[in-house]
Amino acid sequence: MNEIFWPEGYLPGMTDNFVSNEIIIADLPAAQVWKYLHDTSKWESYYSNVADIRFHNATGPELSEGAHFRFTTLGFPIEAEVVEYEPPADGMPARLAWRGWEEGSEEDDALHIYHAWLLEDLPGGRVRILTQETQNGKAAKEMALTKPDPMLNGHQEWIDGLAEAASQQKRF
């Protein structure tokens, strides 16, 4: 199976916090899931931990390479820039990733994240949905010590909601 491409400074195991969430579902193509992931206007319909999505350039509400946007998640205002954007193609997984930072932060210990998604069609009509995030900073260190990790649970809600939304649309 494919894996996430990590930039320098965000390699899992070398950051202050890391989570990985994955599901595999039958009878759902990656292209259908992609519709609900790359269009931020759909996020709030299936994920309760996101709000206030705004774009700083004219690309929104659909994400694209270089899109600069902001959103609130788990109580953190996040500025983000899309650094990887590859829609699904025959034999190739969809890839989406953004680097983010806590809005208005300038201190060295502010929250910095790298959030990546991989949507992969598998044999037998299955799709693999993988999301992983690494974080650095004081808030990341605190989340890593919190049990259960709120980021782990939040991302599980996101991935489950994404799959359900895409599955529901497929039925119509």
C-alpha positions, 0 to 999 in steps of 0.5 A: 500500500502507498504511504504519506510523503513527509517533509523535513521536520514532520517525520512521525516519531520525530515530532511532538505528536502524531496520529494515524487514522485509517479505514477500508470500505467496500463498494466506494471508489476513491473518486467519490470520497475525493469529492467530499474531501477536497471541497471544504464547503462539505466539511461541516456537514460531516465533521463537527470539529471544523468551523469558520473555513475561509480562503485567503486566495480565490481558490475556495471552497475547493482545495488546490495546490497552493490554496491558503485557507484558515479554519478552526478545529479542536478549538485552534484557529489554524492557517493552512497552505495546501502543499500536496494536491493530487486527485485520484487517477487510474492506478494512483492514489489521491493525495492531499496535504497541508501544512498549518500553524496556529493563527496569529502565532509568532512564538517558537513554541506555537502549534505547527502541523502537517496533515496528510490524506491518502485515498487509494482504490484497492482490489475488490472495489474497496477504498482505503482512506488514510489520514495522518498528522504530525504536530510540533509545539507546546499544544502538541506536547500537551495533546500527546499526553492527554488520554485519549488523544483528542486529535486521534478521536477527532480525526476518527470522527472526520474519517468516518464522517467522510466515508459516510457522506461519500457512501450516502451520495453514492446511493442517490 
